[in-house]
Amino acid sequence: MELPAALRQAVDAQLQGVALADLQRASGILSRRYRAETRDGKWHLSDELAAQAYLAARLPATFAAVTSALQETANICPDFSPRSQLDVGAGPGTALWAASTVWTDLEKALLLEGSNAIRTVGEKLSAHAPVTDVEWRAADVTSGLKDAQASELVTLAYVLDELSETARQKLIAQLWNLTEGMFVIVEPGTPAGWQRILDARAQLQALGAHIAAPCTHSQACGVQAPDWCHFSRRVTRSKIHRLTKEADVPWEDEKFSYLAVSRQPVALSGQRVLMQPKSGGGKVLAKLCSTDGSVVEHLITKRDKALFAQARRVDWGDLLIAE
Ligand SMILES: C[S@@+](CC[C@H](N)C(=O)[O-])C[C@H]1O[C@@H](n2cnc3c(N)ncnc32)[C@H](O)[C@@H]1O
């Protein structure tokens, strides 16, 4: 997946003239802080250079993950077409760009962000977005969401890992209250990210939310540690992305976990593909999340004609429809 052309150009303009060595250094610091899930009271994106490093090194991957999660939600709920969005911990506006890629009817968005540095960058980028009614607000969301209006789509992408457990629970409850249609949470695809998604899933179900994706059921999650439910999206690295990360390969795989919950009941069906299926010799081996909540490794052979035809084409994260 690549960034939309308008976003790519706006990002390039933001990065023009920034010394590569500075971007590399800032990107290294950022990635160490994210990997360690550092919570020392400072914003990870504390200054202009850190914000620029995020654009160069992380935005392509978080855009790909958030777009995939929203696209899968749209596939499950084809009648859902939000006109308003509330995005919290918006960073450079990733979820706004992702949502407007998936839902072209999106008309207005409110983006809350605590770091001045990334908010300034995000505001400049969103001037080029297809959604024209975009409002950015400076807010530390752990101090409440005063004056945030309810929206049809609420998004929270790659933010929970920066909050304490108490702050997470409070924020999730507040965001659910502000959700008119769909609430989508995306986290890094690590065991810790998945655990935060599981916790949010239990909390939201207790609040009456209906699961839309990726689970194909509303039972307890059947994935057992040390395994964890996550997905992967291949991201094309631009030249600046590759140079900033000092990487040789022109792509990377972004691993992510997500949850979409709806105000309306959702008709769940099919089986979610939980890792890249292995195929060969007239067989496909697929790990599937089923409608009864169980996780099974299923060997599909040519004898299951319709299922086999479908299984050969599905990717990690897709739904296999035939039971
Ligand atoms: C990893 S970035 C994700 C940005 C964007 N959502 C994305 O998916 O690319 C996390 C963002 O959440 C913001 N954030 C973290 N804690 C916050 C808080 N308490 N209040 C407001 N923003 C916060 C950070 O400043 C940062 O921009």
The ligand as a MOL file (V3000), in Angstrom:
LIG
                    3D

  0  0  0     0  0            999 V3000
M  V30 BEGIN CTAB
M  V30 COUNTS 27 29 0 0 0
M  V30 BEGIN ATOM
M  V30 1 C 1.8760 6.8720 17.5590 0
M  V30 2 S 1.0860 8.3870 17.3130 0 CHG=1
M  V30 3 C -0.2860 7.8940 16.2830 0
M  V30 4 C -0.7390 9.0020 15.4150 0
M  V30 5 C -1.8450 8.6280 14.4500 0
M  V30 6 N -3.0570 8.3140 15.1550 0
M  V30 7 C -1.4070 7.4870 13.5570 0
M  V30 8 O -2.0550 6.4200 13.6140 0
M  V30 9 O -0.4450 7.6430 12.8020 0 CHG=-1
M  V30 10 C 0.2170 8.6840 18.8450 0
M  V30 11 C -0.3320 10.0840 18.9000 0
M  V30 12 O -1.1650 10.2200 20.0420 0
M  V30 13 C -0.8600 11.4560 20.6560 0
M  V30 14 N -1.1900 11.3500 22.0900 0
M  V30 15 C -0.6700 10.4870 22.9850 0
M  V30 16 N -1.1950 10.7040 24.2000 0
M  V30 17 C -2.0420 11.7420 24.0610 0
M  V30 18 C -2.8680 12.4610 24.9660 0
M  V30 19 N -2.9010 12.1470 26.2660 0
M  V30 20 N -3.6350 13.4740 24.4920 0
M  V30 21 C -3.5840 13.8040 23.1690 0
M  V30 22 N -2.8150 13.1770 22.2710 0
M  V30 23 C -2.0470 12.1520 22.6930 0
M  V30 24 C 0.6380 11.6140 20.4170 0
M  V30 25 O 1.0670 12.9480 20.5790 0
M  V30 26 C 0.7700 11.1060 19.0040 0
M  V30 27 O 0.5830 12.1160 18.0620 0
M  V30 END ATOM
M  V30 BEGIN BOND
M  V30 1 1 1 2
M  V30 2 1 2 3
M  V30 3 1 2 10
M  V30 4 1 3 4
M  V30 5 1 4 5
M  V30 6 1 5 6
M  V30 7 1 5 7
M  V30 8 2 7 8
M  V30 9 1 7 9
M  V30 10 1 10 11
M  V30 11 1 11 12
M  V30 12 1 11 26
M  V30 13 1 12 13
M  V30 14 1 13 14
M  V30 15 1 13 24
M  V30 16 1 14 15
M  V30 17 1 14 23
M  V30 18 2 15 16
M  V30 19 1 16 17
M  V30 20 1 17 18
M  V30 21 2 17 23
M  V30 22 1 18 19
M  V30 23 2 18 20
M  V30 24 1 20 21
M  V30 25 2 21 22
M  V30 26 1 22 23
M  V30 27 1 24 25
M  V30 28 1 24 26
M  V30 29 1 26 27
M  V30 END BOND
M  V30 END CTAB
M  END
